[in-house]
Amino acid sequence: MVATRISNTETEINLAVYMERLDAYIASQTALNNTLCEGLERVQTQMSDINFWRHRLYGAKTLVIALSVLILHTSVVMGGFAALVNIMNN
């Protein structure tokens, strides 16, 4: 068995290298987190825009349906009135 002895200088160098690598890792993770947060904020903004336009579309769709029902109802009532007038004239 070979006994290895590590001196204080080697330990300090290894510790310095480890700390430098750890700092680089922390910096890269911080940059990644910032990028992910910006992306999520953009997605949130886009979802808000999509919801806004979806609600406007639903409102327009409801308006068209209501107008269609109103026109249909008016046509039926006026047709019935015209038929009644026609029957009364004969």
RARA-V456220 format. One record per helix or strand of 3 or more residues. SS is the DSSP state (hx for helix, st for strand). FROM is the first residue (numbers start at 1). LEN is the number of residues. If there is no record, write none. Layout:
SS_FROM_LEN + SS_FROM_LEN
//
This chain:
hx_8_82
//
